[in-house]
């Protein structure tokens, strides 16, 4: 039996429930690609799943546990995004070949916190950006897909006034760049330590949510993107929601469950290769430090993305 290193989550709980173990290396089914994982990330969804959404109301916990696992994740190897190399393919696979650099969003299959994993050919998988390293590509993947989906849902168009609340996280940093690339005038909301970052990504105005509690009189936006989710509140956030112009849209990353078709991943790779979106990397951890990576992200102070590498 061929084994590999993986971060295993045997039960819900704090970061320390994650342990490194030797587990059997998967074998691809007829419609699957075996990927040697080079890099993944830890994002808000990852630690949320690992925790078992313990801090959430029962109305959230019950459907989550039914979907993911009652007492522990049915898929004990977590991790939602990956970049790496296809090393083997099933007999029915035609779109990918051994040696291809790929990136993927694994959804409820998880599996990215391992040296190898299998992804279905017709899932959210595509060729990785040619001009990005594995670590940089991983850093763009989660936030980039989320930002693309919700900006599209909000009807993003050139010339619009767009506000991104939470502009320094994985989704926010991607949203500022993508909205700017689309020709929008972007206002960013973040903490004072990240104001320069938001400006460098394309924001024309940056508001500090820790000291600003209202908007200038008459300021409105065609699109307001809440990139942090509804559980975080502030006086400024409430003001931003009321500042949607007539005919405008307010969208939150908590609105619905995106499907993330593979075509979005292809488009994101094109944007990355065109320089429309660059990675924002806060820290890089080896897989062996996965618990510490989760602990850092859950503390809610990360800037952009936290990358995990498979050595």
Wavefront OBJ file of the C-alpha trace (Angstrom):
o trace
v 0.000 0.000 0.000
v 1.360 3.421 -0.965
v 0.886 6.051 1.740
v 1.038 9.839 1.914
v 1.032 12.590 4.528
v -2.269 14.292 5.242
v -3.851 16.529 7.860
v -6.682 14.479 9.376
v -9.662 15.946 11.252
v -11.060 13.142 13.401
v -13.626 15.295 15.171
v -14.953 18.842 15.240
v -13.238 21.267 17.551
v -10.325 23.709 17.938
v -7.301 23.745 15.598
v -5.536 21.049 17.609
v -8.012 18.417 16.370
v -5.993 18.453 13.135
v -3.188 15.903 13.160
v -0.650 14.804 10.574
v -0.898 11.112 9.688
v 0.194 8.591 7.089
v -2.870 7.521 5.119
v -3.385 5.464 1.946
v -2.759 7.395 -1.245
v -5.978 7.534 -3.300
v -6.366 5.768 -6.626
v -8.285 7.656 -9.326
v -11.593 6.271 -10.538
v -12.329 6.202 -14.274
v -13.530 9.828 -14.282
v -10.955 11.221 -11.844
v -7.545 12.912 -11.885
v -4.919 12.077 -9.280
v -3.254 15.341 -8.287
v 0.020 15.785 -6.439
v -0.939 18.762 -4.282
v 1.637 21.534 -4.118
v -0.276 24.191 -2.203
v -3.597 24.902 -0.518
v -4.913 27.661 1.728
v -6.662 28.141 5.052
v -9.668 30.416 4.703
v -12.737 31.228 6.759
v -14.694 28.311 5.292
v -11.932 25.862 6.283
v -11.838 26.735 9.967
v -15.618 27.066 10.023
v -15.961 23.457 8.825
v -13.249 22.210 11.199
v -15.003 23.825 14.174
v -18.306 22.146 13.359
v -19.904 25.628 13.387
v -20.160 25.299 17.164
v -20.730 29.021 17.676
v -23.613 29.095 15.227
v -27.333 28.718 16.071
v -28.969 25.306 15.777
v -30.692 26.450 12.596
v -27.213 26.523 11.038
v -25.593 23.631 12.904
v -28.239 21.002 12.119
v -28.211 21.265 8.293
v -24.419 21.638 8.363
v -23.941 18.421 10.366
v -26.396 16.548 8.142
v -24.439 17.674 5.086
v -20.841 17.340 6.330
v -21.070 14.803 9.161
v -22.918 14.481 12.474
v -20.071 14.042 14.998
v -17.081 14.386 12.680
v -16.488 15.213 9.014
v -17.324 12.269 6.765
v -14.299 13.312 4.745
v -11.606 13.611 7.444
v -9.061 15.283 5.148
v -10.266 18.859 4.829
v -9.104 21.627 2.483
v -11.171 23.280 -0.230
v -8.664 24.584 -2.757
v -5.483 23.219 -4.293
v -2.879 23.736 -6.929
v -0.608 20.962 -8.111
v 0.261 18.511 -10.850
v -1.837 15.796 -12.444
v 0.154 12.580 -12.032
v -2.397 10.013 -13.199
v -5.825 9.947 -14.828
v -8.690 7.494 -14.958
v -9.512 5.632 -18.154
v -12.420 7.940 -19.045
v -10.565 11.239 -18.549
v -9.948 13.150 -21.793
v -9.477 16.816 -20.844
v -6.415 16.436 -18.610
v -3.151 14.539 -18.856
v -0.321 13.546 -16.546
v 2.018 16.505 -16.145
v -0.688 19.193 -16.390
v -0.512 21.949 -13.767
v -4.015 22.237 -12.370
v -5.956 24.063 -9.719
v -9.271 23.051 -8.227
v -12.036 23.886 -5.785
v -13.006 20.583 -4.160
v -16.270 21.618 -2.451
v -17.641 18.920 -0.113
v -15.105 16.364 -1.331
v -12.462 18.415 0.527
v -9.119 16.538 0.425
v -6.705 19.415 -0.284
v -4.756 19.041 2.987
v -2.819 16.062 1.669
v 0.100 15.257 -0.596
v -2.288 13.674 -3.129
v -5.992 13.850 -3.808
v -8.439 12.882 -6.548
v -10.757 15.303 -8.321
v -13.422 14.492 -10.882
v -12.700 15.647 -14.418
v -16.044 17.456 -14.640
v -15.741 19.195 -11.267
v -14.339 22.691 -10.595
v -10.866 21.973 -11.958
v -8.886 23.688 -14.716
v -5.364 24.353 -15.893
v -3.580 26.610 -13.403
v -2.408 30.112 -14.380
v 0.772 29.767 -16.428
v 2.418 32.835 -14.908
v 1.781 32.069 -11.226
v 3.623 29.788 -8.837
v 1.649 27.085 -7.056
v 1.616 29.144 -3.858
v 0.482 32.310 -5.626
v -2.195 30.456 -7.595
v -3.551 28.894 -4.403
v -3.691 32.347 -2.831
v -5.862 33.668 -5.667
v -8.241 30.729 -5.985
v -10.743 30.882 -3.102
v -11.119 34.643 -2.886
v -11.008 35.030 -6.646
v -13.858 32.598 -7.277
v -15.954 34.081 -4.474
v -15.355 37.645 -5.642
v -16.173 36.786 -9.272
v -19.425 35.116 -8.259
v -20.725 37.858 -5.979
v -19.626 40.765 -8.167
v -21.449 39.102 -11.055
v -24.471 38.543 -8.814
v -24.388 42.244 -7.993
v -24.417 43.176 -11.681
v -20.923 44.706 -11.823
v -20.419 47.037 -14.802
v -17.854 49.550 -15.919
v -18.336 53.043 -14.503
v -20.168 51.911 -11.372
v -19.428 53.080 -7.866
v -18.580 49.939 -5.896
v -17.923 49.564 -2.181
v -16.133 46.495 -0.820
v -16.641 46.045 2.909
v -13.824 43.862 4.247
v -11.307 44.756 1.557
v -8.260 43.170 3.222
v -9.341 39.514 3.376
v -9.181 36.774 0.763
v -12.448 37.764 -0.926
v -12.031 41.494 -0.399
v -8.564 41.794 -1.907
v -9.736 39.875 -4.967
v -12.952 41.915 -5.248
v -11.131 45.254 -5.184
v -8.839 44.111 -7.997
v -11.565 42.546 -10.141
v -13.940 45.500 -9.775
v -11.128 47.928 -10.644
v -10.210 45.818 -13.671
v -13.852 45.944 -14.782
v -13.720 49.751 -14.797
v -15.519 50.461 -11.519
v -14.607 53.208 -9.058
v -13.907 51.270 -5.852
v -14.231 52.369 -2.239
v -12.644 49.956 0.227
v -13.506 49.449 3.884
v -10.868 47.848 6.114
v -8.767 48.455 9.227
v -6.102 51.185 9.327
v -3.204 48.712 8.992
v -4.467 47.631 5.578
v -5.317 51.006 4.048
v -2.158 51.103 1.931
v -2.844 47.568 0.710
v -6.361 48.475 -0.438
v -5.026 51.520 -2.263
v -2.327 49.487 -3.983
v -4.997 47.073 -5.236
v -6.931 49.850 -6.936
v -9.263 51.457 -4.387
v -9.664 55.218 -4.896
v -11.004 55.773 -1.375
v -10.361 53.769 1.804
v -12.554 53.992 4.900
v -11.408 52.809 8.339
v -14.253 50.892 9.954
v -12.662 51.311 13.413
v -12.909 55.103 13.375
v -15.467 55.945 10.682
v -19.093 55.436 11.644
v -20.899 57.247 8.864
v -20.512 58.093 5.187
v -20.244 61.599 3.752
v -23.700 63.072 3.070
v -25.099 61.975 -0.260
v -22.529 59.235 -0.902
v -24.173 56.266 -2.626
v -23.017 53.131 -4.429
v -24.302 51.086 -7.326
v -22.974 47.912 -5.735
v -22.039 47.157 -2.133
v -20.248 43.856 -1.539
v -20.122 42.573 2.036
v -16.980 40.448 1.817
v -16.896 39.470 5.507
v -20.361 38.010 6.024
v -23.369 38.923 8.102
v -21.943 37.775 11.444
v -19.661 40.827 11.593
v -21.392 44.114 12.267
v -20.423 47.738 12.681
v -22.083 51.141 12.531
v -20.297 51.838 9.254
v -21.481 48.554 7.767
v -25.087 49.482 8.486
v -24.481 52.869 6.847
v -23.012 51.193 3.781
v -26.081 49.032 3.382
v -28.293 52.108 3.464
v -26.080 53.818 0.874
v -27.159 51.615 -2.041
v -28.329 53.858 -4.857
v -31.751 53.371 -6.455
v -31.487 50.364 -8.746
v -28.266 49.275 -7.029
v -27.492 46.001 -5.283
v -26.225 44.877 -1.876
v -24.733 41.384 -1.847
v -23.089 39.385 0.922
v -20.811 36.368 0.801
v -23.413 34.711 3.017
v -26.048 34.927 0.281
v -26.627 31.425 -1.069
v -24.143 28.687 -1.905
v -22.193 29.332 -5.125
v -21.835 26.433 -7.537
v -18.474 27.568 -8.961
v -18.541 26.024 -12.445
v -15.202 25.104 -14.009
v -15.624 27.904 -16.550
v -15.190 30.411 -13.697
v -11.866 28.810 -12.827
v -10.791 29.037 -16.480
v -11.762 32.716 -16.511
v -9.927 33.357 -13.251
v -6.763 31.788 -14.686
v -7.039 34.106 -17.707
v -7.424 37.135 -15.433
v -4.413 36.047 -13.406
v -2.260 35.579 -16.506
v -3.405 38.982 -17.797
v -2.331 40.631 -14.532
v -5.870 41.631 -13.534
v -5.535 39.873 -10.183
v -2.398 39.353 -8.112
v -1.930 37.161 -5.047
v -2.017 38.698 -1.583
v -0.164 36.338 0.759
v 0.025 36.967 4.486
v 1.826 33.811 5.671
v 2.977 30.461 4.308
v 2.912 27.343 6.498
v 4.094 23.802 5.778
v 1.441 21.097 6.096
v 2.980 19.991 9.403
v 1.930 23.361 10.884
v -1.666 23.155 9.704
v -3.080 23.567 13.233
v -1.115 26.776 13.718
v -2.296 28.032 10.321
v -5.911 27.417 11.353
v -5.314 29.108 14.687
v -3.925 32.201 12.984
v -6.762 32.471 10.459
v -9.450 31.902 13.079
v -8.025 34.812 15.111
v -9.349 36.982 12.254
v -6.303 39.158 11.656
v -5.006 37.769 8.370
v -4.202 40.019 5.434
v -5.237 38.396 2.176
v -4.463 34.673 2.228
v -2.682 32.067 4.313
v -1.037 29.399 2.156
v -0.224 25.798 3.128
v 2.501 23.996 1.201
v 3.085 20.265 0.830
v 6.783 19.489 1.243
l 1 2 3 4 5 6 7 8 9 10 11 12 13 14 15 16 17 18 19 20 21 22 23 24 25 26 27 28 29 30 31 32 33 34 35 36 37 38 39 40 41 42 43 44 45 46 47 48 49 50 51 52 53 54 55 56 57 58 59 60 61 62 63 64 65 66 67 68 69 70 71 72 73 74 75 76 77 78 79 80 81 82 83 84 85 86 87 88 89 90 91 92 93 94 95 96 97 98 99 100 101 102 103 104 105 106 107 108 109 110 111 112 113 114 115 116 117 118 119 120 121 122 123 124 125 126 127 128 129 130 131 132 133 134 135 136 137 138 139 140 141 142 143 144 145 146 147 148 149 150 151 152 153 154 155 156 157 158 159 160 161 162 163 164 165 166 167 168 169 170 171 172 173 174 175 176 177 178 179 180 181 182 183 184 185 186 187 188 189 190 191 192 193 194 195 196 197 198 199 200 201 202 203 204 205 206 207 208 209 210 211 212 213 214 215 216 217 218 219 220 221 222 223 224 225 226 227 228 229 230 231 232 233 234 235 236 237 238 239 240 241 242 243 244 245 246 247 248 249 250 251 252 253 254 255 256 257 258 259 260 261 262 263 264 265 266 267 268 269 270 271 272 273 274 275 276 277 278 279 280 281 282 283 284 285 286 287 288 289 290 291 292 293 294 295 296 297 298 299 300 301 302 303 304 305 306 307 308 309 310 311
